[in-house]
Each structure stands twice: as structure tokens, then as C-alpha cells.
Amino acid sequence: MSDTAFGALLRRLRKEASLSQVELAGRARISVQAIGALERGDRRQPYPRTLRALMGALQASEADRMALLAAAALPVPEINGDGDEALLAAPPRLAQLPPGTADFTGRSDELAWIADVIGRVDQAASVAPPLCAISGAAGSGKSALALHAAHVWRHRFPDVQLYAGLRGQDAEPRAPGSVLVGFLRALGVPDESLPQQVEDQATLYRSLLEGRAALVVLDNAFDEGQVQPLLPGSPNCAVLVTSRRPLTALAGADLLELGDMAVEDAVTLLARIAGSRRVAAQLEQAEEIVRLCGQLPLAVRIAGALLRGRPHWPLAKLVRRLADERIRLDELRVGDLDVRASFSLSYRALGSEDARVFRMLALVPGSSFSLDLVAAMVQADQHAAENALDRLCGAQLVRAVDAGRYSLHDLVRLFSREHLAAEESAQTRHEALQRALIWCVDFARIAAQLLRQPVGGEARAAGPHRGATETVRMAVDHFEAEWSNLAQAAMRAAEIGRWDVVRDLGDALQTFFAIRQHWSEEERIMRLGQRAARELADRRAQSRFCSYLAALYHQQGRWQEAASHYEEGLAIARSLDDAPGEARALQGLGGVHRRRGELDRARQCQESSLAIFRALDDREGEGRALNGLGLVLSSQGRLMEAAECYERSLTLLSQAGDRHGALHPLSNLADDLCYSGRLEEAAVRFEQHLAMCDELRDLECAVWSRSGLARVRLRQGRLTDALGESELLLAASGRLTDRGAMARALEIVGETLRACGRYEEAAAHLEQELSIRRAYGDRQFECWTLNRLAEVRCDQGLWARATALFEESLAIARELRAQREEEAILRMLSDLNRRQGASQQPA
């Protein structure tokens, strides 16, 4: 209680009665000096007789009398045998907080947020108590967090600490009046003095807390209406409220939505319950348990309790049991802790239509989903579907990821699946899944179409989104958000034998996978597409999927597998008289031959592919074949002819709307301009390339333009700029999945560091590049990297190591029959011998 709490209350009541200190003193028959001392806080407590006189002079209401007694730290009056009020000794301070959780773990950011809110208590500008409203899904640890914070901060509230469980998820949550009666009794109000109306109870409650340092914890609220009457009015107080629903309409509340625990914190919690040594010795299994629990605190706590009760179990045994999705919710139950029961409280409170939508969400193929997909699946318009999802978010059964996008917690998904199986017929489930799959196919086709619009304008959608105008960047973003769903949809379609859906999704996803490296998923989908083509006896599709897989293996440097699939696709195309399929396979096969150093065979394949595309008047195919031919010519040292191929390829691919395809001749042209010494032209081309990469959000391809710009700046002697570009490359390299792009980044960083005289750092980066080139089996690039590394060793005066590297490179050049490269290496070896001899001459 503040030292001046009684004085402040007395002053307020006196002014409300329109009395001066002199008038009040006259009525109460006490001195003006005594009233002044009480109001100023010079006297902290009045004598009981003085207080009785003041109450009478003020004609105080029952609520005001109780507030004055509380502020004076005096008990409520009792009636003695003569009918006189006897004022007893001051009551003990109230401390109703339940015990905190001894093994409370993590939530440091959330505790800091609560501390910041509570820190506003009794600030000069405050007119209301700080109010923290913590919401979160069942089992997220809301109550544990609120109680832990209350115990941490209880020293700030020495007068009163009130707690009430509001039972918000029960069939009948506690009425505010019931809670207020409990609080008033705890504050010393006898039953015969309790007001009957909730409004009067709330008024008395606020009066009794006026000026007192009070902390109120309201756990598991149903809604704002249940909480509002329980809020004190004094800024000396603070309130912590927990609820599953965000209490957005609670005026003045600071809202905190609680998510899952961080993995590290969840493992720590598991260790505190199950035993730290045990968990430390089986850390990998502990992390898997936490993952299978979805990092939900309640589930992790149950898993820890299960392990503590079974000290003979290895953690791997619980992993195996939780890994079975059919029984995972059965396993996550111990004592009165039950994940399924916790979810059931929220589910039972849903309306029938919202419950149906929730059940249908179990059919969503991927981890997150869009509003459009849900609307199609449940056969509702967007407005109705959005309202249902918003209500499910309010019930903490669904999470809003972004505007128009949602997700389910893994354990909630299993709960939804159980109710789907129990409450919906097989026919209803089948039809809803079919609608979801058809939506995925339509979406994938539209997104692929948007990515293939003529360069330089906006793209107009067709199909379900007809009339919508999108930029290419927006189309990439849509694909990025939905691709996981589309991949999962392909697998679900395969499970039910919808091979046409599998084939169509594979075709559409290939457009996206061309600009985003998701290699393991891409291989899985393309293999499914290959099977779908066989199941459908669609030989043309078989040829396409052979080429898709071959292109993937080509990217990964798996040359033998790439060549085998290209050859299989080529054979199928020729057997069908499928000229476009034959040309595509020849073009890809030519690329493999070039990377193997088989330049004559590579040129033959590219020229044959080019001839077929020209005969078909396929300008996009012609553009791709010209780019492939340009690469072969460049490898043979015929840079002028290569540049002509690149220029023509760039024009054709841009006109055809093949944005990603156009990146390749553009970067290849820029590279050749740089090597030819036409540095300003090269810089312009690299800048164009970087802008296109940014439009497509293609990080891997952007490495080529940034490394090219770094090389241009290096050759221009602008070392600071080159080093800056190199640092950007290094920062991006950790996010790369394309090892070829990573090798390119390491190459230019090594060259730049060498130019700056940082030889050991340069050598380290080039050694990393060399290991990637060797893993790829890319002999030509391996040759070039060996040369760069040898030059660094020359700079260091490490002649023997440099000689060995040049000789290894020379052997590769001769193996590849790369005459230009062989001559260059021989010149470098000659120069090395000259420098070595000069260094051994006496000074």
C-alpha cells in the first residue's frame, strides 16, 4: 500500500462531498490539522474513533466505508453485543497465487515483454492498471507463464495478490459475480455486507483496491465480458489474464500470443523432467521427441513425465511410439495431463459449420494452406470460409500465417484427422480431397503460366483467377508459398490413383523447380510423374519426365545418371516421332557432354537440336539450343561466334517469355565479354542479369551476376568494390542449395582475396571450390580451379606445390583435348620455371 493511499482516498471522498477541510473538521469534530496530516500522508493511519467520525461526516456509502477501512489497513467492523462497531487488528496481506512451476523453462522474450508492461505500474501518467492478456493454443503454457511472471514480480505488489481460475473452456465458465464475491470475502468483506448486484460488487472491489499495490491473475478466461468486471481501477495494480482466444476487445490490454517453444528450450524442459544426464546422453533422440511433440509445452511435459516414470526406457523407444501418427495422441497422456483432452475443450465449443471446416482441414495436403484452397475444398464462398477460419484462429485450433494463409499444429492436425474419420463419411472425405487436388492442379497451371509471360510487362491470369493481373515477382511468391502443398498433393494423388493429377502437377512444378532448388522434393515428384506417365500409357509424358530428371541430375553433377535419362527420353521421343522431345533430349545431352569435356559430341548434339527446333519454328527451343551451342563454342575458344549465339538466344527466349531461360545466355554473354576485356559492356550485362534474378527471387542465379560484377571490378583494379561484392557473395552462400553456384562464389572470392594479397585465405576458398568441382566430376572447371590455386602458390613462392597443381591441370586439359587450355597451362608452367629460376639467383 502506498504511504498516501488513505490520504488520497480521503481527499477524493471529501471533494466528492463538496466539503472543505474546515467543513469536514467541523462535522467530524476533529481538528483541521488532523485532516491535513491524514491527506498529506504525514499520518499513515487514523485512529479507529477518528475514522468512524470521518465516515459519518462524509455520509460514506457502504462501498466507500469498506474502501476507507482497507486503505487504513483496518478490518471491516464487527457488531458487538451492545450494537457498537469494534475495529479489530489489521488483516494479513493477501497472497493467493498458486505455486509456480519449479521446472519452468525458456520464454525469455515473453517474460521480458511482461516485465515491460508491468513496469508501467503507478507511473505518473498512468490512469489505469497495466493489463497483460496472454493467449495461445491449448497446451502452449499460458498459465505456467502467467504464474511464473506473477511470482517473479510479486515483490512489486506486497499488499494484495489475487488469483482466480475462470474455467473459460468449461461448459459453464465462472460468472464474474462468483469471482467478485470470492475476492471481496478475501479482502475482508463479511457475507452480510456483500452487495447483491455485480455492478455494486465491482464498485466495492475497485474501491477496496484503490491506492493499494495489488496483482490480479485471471487464468483461462472465456471472453472479454468475463474479464471486464474483474479489473481494478487503480494504476497501483496490475493484471495478468490468460485465455485461448485473443482478447482483442479488452480496452487498454497489451496482447501477447504464445507460440511453440524453441527447440533448445523444449529439450531443456524435457531434461529437467526426465533427467538431464539421460537426455544429454541421448540428445539426438531427445530432439526428435521434441519435434514429434510439435514443441508444444504440454506435450513435452507429458513426454518427460512418461520417461521419468520409465527410467529403463531408452529415449529411442518413446521416439518409435510417437512416430506412429495413429497412436501419437494416445501416447501423449499421463495422469491428468492429456493433449487430446485439452484440444477437445476447444473443439466442443465450436459451432457445427466451424467444426466441419476444422475436420476438412485434415485433408489439406501440405503444412500450410490458403483461403482459396479451403473455400474450394469445403464448397464455400471466400467470405464464409474466411469467417470460419478466423473463428478457428480465435479458438486457437488454426494459426494465421500471413494474409490469407493458415496452418495447423502437427498435433492439432492429428486431432482433426481423428474427428474427420469419426464424423464424416468416406464419400464426403473422398469428394473433398478430389476438390482440393483439382484446385492444386489449377493453381499450379496458372502460376506456371504467369512465369512464362513476355519479358517487360505484367502477366494476366487465366482459369479460376481470370482477369487478375500479376507481376512475375508476385507469381513467384505465390508459387513459393504453395509449392509444398502442391508437392504433397502429387503424393496424395498417387496414393488414390489419380495419375492424371500427378502428371499435371509434375509438369507445372517443373517450371517452379527450374528457378528454385528443392532437389530432394523435385526428384520425388519427377519420379512420381514418370510413374504416372507409365500408368497412363502417356509416352510423350514419359519422355518429358526423363528430361526433367536428367536436368535435375545435370544440376547436381550426376553426369552418368543425367546422360542415361536423356538417352532414354531421346529413344522414346524418336520412337514416337516426337520431334520437340527429341530436340530437348539432344540439347540436354549436349550439355552433359560439354561438362564432361567431350566438346565434339556436345557440338553435334546442340547443332542437331538447333536444326530440329528451327524446322519446328519453335523459337523458345531454338533460343535454348543456341545458348547450349554458344557454351560449346566458348569452351573451344571461339568467343565471337559464342557471343552471336548468346545474343540471338537472349532475344528469342525473351520474346517467348522464358525468363529463367533468358538468364543463361545473358550471364554467359557477360562472362565472355569480361574475359575478352570488354569490361564496361560486361558490367551492364551483369547488372541486367541481377535485376532479372531479383524479379524471379532466384538467389542461386544471382550468384552468377554478383560474382561476374566482382570479377569486372577486379579487372578494373577496383579492389574495394570487388571485395564488397565478394563479401555479399559469402553472406549469401550459406543459403545456397546449388553447389555449382556456391563453387562460383568461392572462385571469385578466392581471386579477389589473392588480388588483395591475402594468399592463405584465397587458397582456402579455392580449395573448397576444388572439392566441389571434383565431387561434381566437372573436369573442365576442375582444370581451371587447379590453375587458379597454382597461381596463388606461385605468389607465395611455393614453387613445388604450384608445379604439381599445374601438371595435374595439364593432364586434365590433354584428357579433354582442350588445346587452348593446354597451351595456356604450358605458358604458365614456363613462366613458373622462369620465376623460380630468378628467385634462386644471388642478389
N, C-alpha and C positions, 0 to 999 in steps of 0.2 A: 504494500500500500504506500502510495506517495505520502510524504510528510504533510502535505497540504490537502489531502483528499477530503477530509471532513470540512476544512475551511472553504474549499471550492464549492462543495455541495451546499453548505450553509449560506454562502453568498448568493448562489443561484436561486435557492428557495426564497431568500429574503427579497430579492429583486422581483421574482415572480409574484410575491405577495404585495409588491409596490410599497415596501417599508424601508425607511432609512435605518441606519444603525441605532440612532437615538430613539426612533419609534419602537423598534423591536426591543430595545433595552427597557423601555417604559412598560411595554406589555408583559415582558417576561420577568420584570422586576429584578434585573441583574444590571451590572454596570456596563456602560458603553465600552470601557476599556477591555472588559472581558470578551465582549463580542468581537472587537477589533483584533484582540490577540488570537482568538479562535480562527477568524477568517484569514489572518496573515500566516497562520501556522506556527505562531510563537508558542501557542499551547496546542499540543497534538490531540489531546483528548479532553472533552468536557467531563465534569463530574456528573454522575447519573442524575442528581437532582437538577443540575443546570440543563442537561439535555431534555429532561421531562418538561421543564419550563419553556424551553425553546420550541418544542413540539406543539405545546398548547398555544403559545403566542403566534406561531405560524399557521395554526389550524391545519397541520400537515395531514395529508391523506395517508391511508394505510401503507401504500407503496412507499411514500416519502419517509414515513416513520421507520420502516424496515431499512431503507437505504441509509438514513442517518445513523441508525444503530450499527449497521455494518461498517460504515465509514469511520465510526468512533471506536471500532473494534470491541463493541459491547454486544452481549447476546440479546436475542429477542426477549421481550418481557414474559414473565410467567405470573399468573394470578395467585396471590397467597390467600390464606384463609379469611383475611379481612377485606378481600377485594382490591388490595393495593398491588401495583406492579412492582415486582422485585427484579432488579437488574443484576444478573449473575456475572461471573468472571468471563473474560473474553474467550470465544471458542477457539479451538485449534485450527491451524491453517488447513485448507482442503488440498489433498493430493490424491486424486482419483485415477491417475494414469496407471493402466495395467503395466506389468513388467515389459521391458523392451526385449528384443530378440538378441540373445547372447552371441549368436554366430552371424549377426547382420554383416553383410559383405557388400562392398562396392557402392555404387550410386553416388560417387563423389560429386559429380556435376549437379545432380539433383539436390543434394544436401547443401551445396553452395548456393543454389538458387533459392531454397527455402530460407537459408540464413540471410540472404539479401532482403527477402520480403519481411521476415520477422525483425530485421534490423531497423525497420521503419517505425517500430513501436514508440509511441509517445514523442514523435518528432514535433517540433514547434508548429509545422504547417499541417499536421495530421488532424483530420476531423472524424476519422473512422478507424476502426481497428484493422491492422493488416490481415488479409484473408488469403490463405493458400488453398486452392482447390485442386486436388491431385486425382486425376482419372487414369484409368488403364484397364486392360483386359483382365478377365478372371485369372488369378494366379500370378499376376505381374508383381506382386509385393507392395501394393499401395499401403496397406495397413502397417506392414513392417516398417516401411519408410517413414510414415507419419509418426509412429510411436518412437522410432529411433530419433527422429528430429526433435520430437517433444522432450525426450529425456535429455538430449544434448543441450537444449535451450531452456530447460525448466528453471535454471537459476535466475533467469530474467523475470520470472513470474512467481515470486515467493508467496504471494497472498493466496491465490486460488489456481488450482489445476483441475479442470473438469473434463470428464470423458463420457461419451455416450455412443453405444453401438446402435445405429439406426436401422439395421436389418433391411437395407434397401432392396435386397434380392428375395426377401421372403414374400409369401403370398400376401401378407398384410404388414407392410413396413410400419415401424413405430410412428404413432401420431406425435406431432410436435408438442401437444399439450402433455402427453405422458412423459416426454423427456423433460419439459419445463418443470413439472411437478417434482421430478427426481432432483433436478438442480436446486430448486427452491428449498426443498427439505434439507439438502446437503448444506445449503447456505444458512440454515437455522430457522427457517420459517415453519412454525407448527402447523399441523393439518388444519386446525380450526381457523387459521389466518390465511390459508391458501385461497387466492381468487378462483372463481369458477370458470371465467372466460379465458380463452387462450390469449387474447389481446392483453387482458389485465395481468395474466401470468408473465407475459413477455415484458410488460412495462415494469413490473416489480423486479424481474430478473435483471433487466438493464440497470435499474436504479441501485440494486444491491452490488453490482459490479462497477458502478460509476467511480472512477478515480482509483480503482484497485488494479494491481498488476495481475491479470488473470490470463491463463492459457486455456483455450477450449478446443478439444479434439472431438470431432464428429465423424465417426467411422462408418463407411458403407452407406452413404446417403442414396436415396432413390432419385430425388429431383430437387430443384431449387426451392419449391414450395415447402418441402420438409425442412430445409435448412434455414430459410429466411427468419422465422421467429426465434431461432436459437442463437442469433448473432448478437453479441453485446454491442453497446453503442460507444463505449469509451475508447479513445486511442491508446489507453494504457494496456488494452487487451490485445490478444492475437488469436486467430482461429486457424486450425488445420482441418480441412474436410477431405474425405476420400469418397470416391464414387466410381462406378463403372462408366457412367455417362459423363461426358464433359459438361460441367455446369456453366454453360456459356451465358445464361441469362442471369447469373448471380452478380448483381451490381458490385463493382469495385474489387472483384476477385482476380487474383493472379492465377492463371491456369497453367497447370503442368500435366502433360500427358506422358505416362510412364510406358516405356518400351521394354524390349527384352534386355537381359543383362549382357554386358560384354563377355566374350568367351573367357577371357582371363579371370574375370570376377566370378563367373559361373563355376569354373574349375576350382577356384579358391573356396567357394561355398561348399562344393561337393567334398573338398578335402577337409574342411572344418567339421563336417558331419560324419563322413566315412572314415576319416583318419588321414592326416597329412602325409605320413610316410608311405602309407598304402597307395595313395593317389600319386605321389611323386615317383614311386617305383613303376607305375603303370600309366604314365602321363598320356600316352597316345590313346589308350582305351578310355581314359577319363574325358579327354576332349571329344571323343566320339559319343560318349554317353551324353555329354552336354549338348552336342549337336542334335542327337536324337530326341532330346528333351526340348528342342527349339529354343534353348537358353531361357526358358520360362522359369522364373524362380521357384514356383510351386512344384513344378515337375522335377527340377534339380534337387530340391529339398527332399522330395519323395524318393528319388533315386539314391540320395545319400543315406536316408533312413533305411532303405532296403539293404544297402551294403553294410551299414552298421549292424543290422540285425543278422547278417550272414557273413561273419568275418572269414569264413572258409572259402567264400566265393572269389575267384579271380574276377577282375573287372570285365574281362572279355566275355564272361558268361552273361552278365547283365547286358552287354552290348548285343550279344546274339538274340537275347529275348526281346529287347527293344527294337531290334532291326526288323522284326516281323510286324508290319503295319496292321495286320489283322488283330493282334493282341496287345499292341503297344499301350492303348488306353487302359486295358485290363491290368497291365503290369504297373502302371503309374497310380498305384493306390496302396496306402499303408495307414493303419489306424483310422483316424478321422480325416486324413488328407486324401483327396480323390480329385484328380484332374477332370475326369468326366462329369462328376457331380457338380464341380464348380462351373463348367460350361453349361450344364443343364439348367442352372438357375437363370442364366441369360436367355437360353432358348425358349424356356417355358413362358417367358414374359412377352414373346413376340406375337404379333397378330398373325392370322393364318396365311395371308399372302406373303408377308415378310418371311415367315418360316419356310414357305415353298421356295422362294427365291434363294434363301440360305441353303436349302438342301440341294438345289440345282447347281450351286457353285462348286459342289464336289466334282462335277463333270468338266469343269474348266481344265483344259489340257496342261497349261503351264503354271508357273508360280504366281504370276500376276495377270490381271485381266482388265480389259477396257469396258467402259459403259456400253459401247456398241455391241460388243460380244454378248454381254449379259442380256441386253434387250432382245437380241436375236434368239438367244437360247431359250428365254422364258416367254417369248412371244408377247412382249410388252412394248409400248412406245417409250422413247428415251426419257420423257418426263417421269413416267411411272416407275421405270427401272431405276432412275437416279434417286427418286424419293425413297424407294425401298432400300437401296444401298446406303443412303445417308442414315436411315433409321438403324440399319445393321451396324454401321460405323458407331452410331451413338450407343448401341448395345455392346460395343467392343468385340463383336464377332467378326467384323470385317475391318480392314485397315485402309484408309485412303493414302495411296502412294503419291499421287500427283493429281492434277486436274483431270478428271475423267478416267482415272486409273486406280485400281484397288488390288488388294492381296489378302490371302488368308494365312494365318499362322499355321505351321505344319500340323500341330496337334488339333487345331480347330478344323482343319481340312479332314482329318481322320474322323472327328466327331460328326462333321457334316455328312461324310460318306456313310457312316452308320445309319443316320436318320434317313438318308436317301434310299438306302436298301430296305429299310424297315417300313417306310411310309409312302413310297412311290412304286408303281407297278413297273415291271420290266419293259413294257411297251412305252410307257411315259419316259423312262430313262433313255431308251434307245432313240426315240424321236428327238429328245432334247440334245443328245450327243450328236446326232446327224445334223441338226441345225447349227451347232457350234462348229462342226467340221466344214460345212458349206460356207459359213461366214469366214473361216480362216482361209479357205481357198480364194474367195472373192477378194478379201483384203490383200493377200499376197500378190494376186494378179495385178490389182490396182497399184500397189506400191511399186511393183516391178515396172509397170508401165510409166509411172511418174519419174522413175530414174532414167528412162530412155527417151526423154524429150529433146528436141533440138537445143543445142547449147545457146545460151544468151537470153532465154525467156523463161516464163513461168510455165508450169505443167498443169494441164486440165485433166481432172479425174473422170473416169467413166464408171459404169456399173452402179453399185449402191450409193456411191458418192458423186454421181453425175452432177456436173455444174460447179463442183468445188474447185477452186483454183489454189494450187500449192506451189511453193518454191521447191526446188530439188532438195535443199537442206531440210525442209520440213518432211519431205518424203523419207529421207534417210533417218530422221529422228523417229518417224512412225515405225519404220522397219526395225530400228534398233530396239524400240520399246516392246515390239510384238514378236520378234523373231523366235524367242524361246518358246512362246505359246505355239507358234507355227511348227516348230520342230517337234514339240511334244504331240501336236495334233497329228503329224505324219505317223508317229509311232502308234498313237491310239487308233488311227485309221487302219494301220496294218494289223492290229490286234483283232479288229472286227471284219477284216477282209475288204475294206473299201480301197482297193488298189488304185482306182482312178484318182482318189483324193491324194494318195501317197505320191503318185506320179506328178500330178499337177502342182502340189506343194513343193516337190523337189525341183521342178523346172523353175518355179517362181523364186524359190530361196537361192538358187544358184546365182541369180542377179545380185542378191544381197551379199552372199558369201564372197563374191568377186571383189567387194570393197571392204569386207570385214573378215578378219582371220579368226574363225571359230573352228579350228581344224578337226578336233575330235567329233564335234557335233555334225560338221559338214560331211565327214566320212560316213558317219552313221546314217545320215539322211540320204546321201547319194547311193549308198549300198541298198537301202530300202527302196529307193527309186529304181535301181537296177532290177531288184527282185519284182517290183510292181510291173515293170515293163515286160518281164518274162511271164508273170501271171496273166497279164492282159494280152500276151502274144503281140505286143507292140514293138516290132523290130526297130523301127526308127527311134523310138524312145530308148531302146537298148543301146543303140549307137550313141545317142546323146549322153546317156549316163556313163558310158565308158569314157567319153571325152571329159565329162565333169570330174570323174575320179582321177583320170590321168592328169588333168590340170592341177588338181589338189596335190598329187604326188610330185608333180613337177615343182610346185612351190616349196615343197618340203625337201627337195633334193633327193627324192627317192626315184632315181633315174630309171632303174630297171623296171619297177612297177609302173611308172608313167609310160615308158615305151610299150610295155606289154598291153596296157589298156588302150593306148592309142591304136596299136596294131589290131586289137580285137574290134574296136569301133570302126576302123578302116575296112576290115574284112566284111563286117556286117553291112556297112554303107555300100560297098561295091556290090555285094550280093543282091541288094535291093535297088540298085541303080540310083542310089540316093546321092546325087552329086554334092549338095551342100554338106551332108555328113562326111563324105569323102574328103572334101576340101578342108573342113575343120580338123579332121584327124591328121591330115597331112601337115597342116600348119603346126599343130601341137607337136607332132613327131619331129618336125624340123627344129623346133625349139630345143627338144631333148638332145638331138644330135649336136646342135651348136654348143650346148652346155658341156657335152662330153668332149668337145674339141673335134668332132667329126664334121668339119666345115663343108666339105664337098657334098656329103649326103644331106646336110642341113640345107644347103642352097637348092639342091634338086627338089627336096620336099616343098620348100617355100615357093619356088617358081611354079611347081605343079599346082599347088594350092591357089596361087595367084591366077593362073590361067583358068582354072575352073570357076572361080568367083567372077572373073571378068566375063566369061561365057554366060554365066547366070545373071549378069548385071546386078550382082549383089555388092553394093558399094560398101556396106559395113564390112563384109567378109574380105573384100579387096583391101580395105584400109588395114585390117589386122594382118593380112598376108604381107602387105608392103612393109609394115613395121618389122615383121619377122625377117624378111629379106634384108632390110636395112641393117639389122643386128649382125647378120652373117657377113654382109659386105664390110661393115665396120670392123669386125673381127679379122677380116682379111686385109685391113689397112686401106680399103677403098672408101675413104671418108666422104668424098664429094658425091659419089653415087649413093652412099648411105643417106646423106643429107637429103637428096632428092626424094628418096623413098619415104623418109620421115615426114617431109613437108606434105607430100601427096596423101600419106596415111592420115595425118592430122586433119587435113581438110575433109576427107571422106568420113572419118569417124565423127567429127564434129557435126557434119551435116546429117548424119544418121542418128544423132542423139546419144551415141555411145560415149558417155562422159568418162567412165572409168577406162575404157579402151583408149580414149584420146590422151590420157595421161602418159601412156607408154611412149608413143613416138615423140611427144613433147619433151620428156625427160631425156630420151636417147639423143634427140637433136641437140639439146642444150649441152649434154656431155661431150658430143663430138665437136661442138663449137668451142668449148673450153679447151679441149685437147689440141685444137687447131690454132689456139691463141686468139680467137675472136671473143675476147672476154666480156666486153660490154653486151654483145648480142647474146652471149650465153647467160649473162645475169638477167636480161629481160625475159628470156625463155624460162629460166628457173623461177622468176617471180610469178609468171603466168601459171606455171605448174603448181606453185604453192597456193595460189588463190583458188585453183580448181580443187586441190586437195582439201582446202578449208571448206569449200562448198559441200563436198562429199563426206566431210568429217573423217577422212582417211589418214590416220596417223602414220601408218606404215609407208604409204606413198609420199607423205610429206617429208619423210626422212631423206628421200632421194633429192628433193628440191633443196632442202636445207643443207645437205652435205655438198650438193653442187654449188650453192652460193658460197659455202665456206671455202671450197676449192678455188672458185673465182677470186675471192678476196685474197686468198693465199698467193695466187699467181700475180695478183696486182700489187703484192707487197703490203697489203693492209692487214698486218698480223693481228692487231687488236680486234678488228671486225671478224676475222676468221676464227679467232679464239672464242669470241662471243657466240658465234653460230655453233661452234663445237660444243660449248657448254650447254646450249639449248638441246643439242642432239643427245648428249649424255643424260640430261634430265629426262628426256622422252624415252630413252632406250629401255628403262625399266618397265615400261608399259607395252613394249612391242611383243607380238607373238610371231611375227615373220622374222626368222633368223637371218634371212638374206638382207632385210632392211637393217637389222642390228649389225651385221657384218659391214655393211656400207657405212654406218655411223662410226664404227670403230676404225675403219680405214681412214676417213678424213680427219678424225680426232688425232689419230697417230701421226698423220702427215703434218697437221698443224702444230702439234707438240714438238715434232722434230724441227720445224722451222723456227720455233721459239727456243731451241737449244735444250729442251727438256727430254733428253735422249732415253733415259730409262723408262719414263712414263710413256713415251712414244712406243718403245719396244714392247711394253706390257700390253698396250692396246692392240698392237699389230699381232702379237702372239694370240690374243683372244680371237681376233679376226681369222687368223690362220686355222685355228682349231675348228671354227665354224665352217670355213671353206672345205676343210678335209672331211668333216662329218657329212657335208653335202655331197662329196665326191665331185666337186666342181673344179676340174683340173685347170681350166684357164684362169679362174680367179685365184686359185692356189698359186699358180705361177707368178701372177702379178704381186700377190701379197708377199711371197718369198723375196721378190726383188726389193720391195719397199723396206722389208725388215733388214735385208742385207745392206741397204744404203745407210740405215741407222747405225749398224755395226761398223760400217766404214767411218762414219762421223766420229764414233767412239775410239777409232784406232784398233778395233778388234778384227784384225785382218783375217785370221784363220777362220773365225766364225762367219765373217762376211763371205769369204771364198766358198765355204761349204754350202751356204744358202744359195749363192749364185749358181753353183754347179747343180744343185738339186732343181732349181728353177729351169736351168738349161735342158736338163733331161726331160722335163715335162714339155717344154716347147718343142723339142725334137719329136717326142711321142705324139704331140698334137699336129705335127708338121706345120707349125706356125712360123714360117720363115722370117717374117718381120720381127717377131718376138725373139727368135733365136739370134738374129743379127744384133738386136738391141742388147741382149744379155752378154753377148761376146764383147761388145764395145765396153759395157760396164766392167766386165772382168779385166779387160785390157787396162782400163783406167784405174782399176783397183791395184793391179800389179805396178803401174807407174807410181801411184801414190804411196804404195808400200815401199817401193824402192827409194823414193825421195825421202821418206821418213827415216830410212836407215842410213842415209848419207851423213857423214860427220858434219857438224855445224861449222 
